[in-house]
Amino acid sequence: MSTGTRRTPGRLPVLTGEQQAELMPALRDVIEYRKSGLSLNHVVGCPLDCAYCVRHLFHNYEMKIPRALMGDEEAVEMLVGHRYFQPHITPIQFFNRATDPMLPQVKPHTFRVLKLLDDRGLKNHVLVITRWRVEPDDCQRLNAFRNIKITLLVTHSGIDDRRVEPVDSRIAAESLCTAYRLAERYRTVLYWRPIVPGLNDTDEHIRRARELSASAHAVVYTGLFYRQQIQDYYRSHGLPEPYGETARRKIFPGDLETRILSTFMSDDGLRAPLFRKTSCGVAYAHQVADYNGHYGIRELCDICPVAQVGRCADAWQRPDTARVAQMAADLGCRLVEINDRAVVVEGLSEQPRYLMQHTLGYQVHDVDKPHHLRRHGRADIGWTPRPEGATT
C-alpha cells in the first residue's frame, strides 16, 4: 500500500483515494447494518492479533496500524443521513469491525463520534465494544454525555492460548471493573466471548466469568464466528481448529450451554444477570425493553430476570399486517406471515431485515434461513440430536 496519507492535526491520518482503492469494497463501505445496530467503521487497522477476528473476512488482518477512511464529522453525517437511520430508534455501534475503539490512537475518534452524536440530542442506544484498556478518565468522559444511551461492552474470553488470543484477558477484566465502579450515566456489559470448547470452557473459566459478572450490569455470552477465511488462517498457521467445519452463524454447542447455565445460574445473587443476546443485555442494563423484539422467541427468556421479561412483554406488540406488507414491498421482499414468534419474509437480505426488526420491535426472519426451536439463532454444529420443530 502507498505511504502517502492526508493528516488532520491530532487525529489519525486519512488514507488517500489510491490507498483506499486497494481495500476490499466491503471495508470501504463504512456503514453496515448488524443485528445489534447500524455500524460505523471509518477507522480500520488493529494490532491486537486475535486469530478469530472478523478482519479476516475483509482481508485486512495484516493492517496493524489504525488509519481513517474519512474524518469523524463526515462519518457521522453519513451515519445520521443513512437511509436506514432513525433518530432515537436505530441502535448504533462503531469501530467494531476493523479496530478497537479504546486503542490509544483510536480513542480520540471514539469520543469525537460520541460527542457529535450526543450534541444532536439523539437518544439512540450506542454500543462501544472493547477488549482494551478503559481508564478512569475515560469513564468520566462517558458519564458526561447527556442524551445517547451508552453501553460499554467489555469483551473478555479468558483464552489462555496466546497463539489464538495474544491479548491478556486480565486487561479486559481490569477495564470492566474500572468501568463498572465509575459508571453513572453509561452501563457496562461483560461480553463473554467467544466461548469455544477445549479452549476456554473449563469449570474454572466459567467460574471466573461468574466472578467477573459482579462488576457488570449484565452479562452476554456467545460463541465463535468460524468462517472459511478464519479456518484458512488457522490451518495456514498450524493453530488447533475449534471445529471441523465452518458456518454462517455463530457456533455454540448445546452441551456447552447446558454446562454454563448449570454452573452460572446459582441463587446466591452474587452475579449480574446472564443473557443469550446482545440487545437483551443492553436493554436490561438500561432498564428498557429489548429493541430486537426477542420476547417473541419465548425460550430465550427463560434465564432473564422477571422484571425484564415484564418490560419486554409490555412493549412487545404484534405489528399490523398491512403495515408490514407495505414495508416488505418497499424493501423488495415478500411478507410470508406474521406469527406469534416473528415476522416471516422471503427474499430480504440481512441489513434491511434488521431495519424492519428495529422499526417494529419484533423479530423478522427470512424463510430461507430458519431459526430452529431452542437453537437461539445459532449454527447447527454441536446440536445433537436436532431440536424438534423449526420456526422461521
Secondary structure, DSSP 4 states (H G I P E B T S, - for coil): ----EE--TTSPPEEPHHHHHTS-HHHH--EEEETTEEEE--EE--S---TT-GGGGGT-TT--S-EESS-HHHHHHHHHTSTT--TTTS-EEES-SSS-TTSTTTHHHHHHHHHHHHHTT---EEEEEESS---HHHHHHHHT--SSEEEEEEEE-----TTT--S-HHHHHHHHHHHHHH-SSSEEEEEE----TTTS-SHHHHHHHHHHGGGSSEEEE--B---HHHHHHHHHTTPPPS-SS--SSPB--HHHHHHHHHHH--SS--S--EESSHHHHHHHHTTS--TT-GGGSGGGGGGS-HHHHHHHHHH--PPPHHHHHHHHHHTT-EEEEE-SS-EEEES--HHHHHHHHHHHTS-EEETTS-EETTTTT--STT--SPPS-EE-
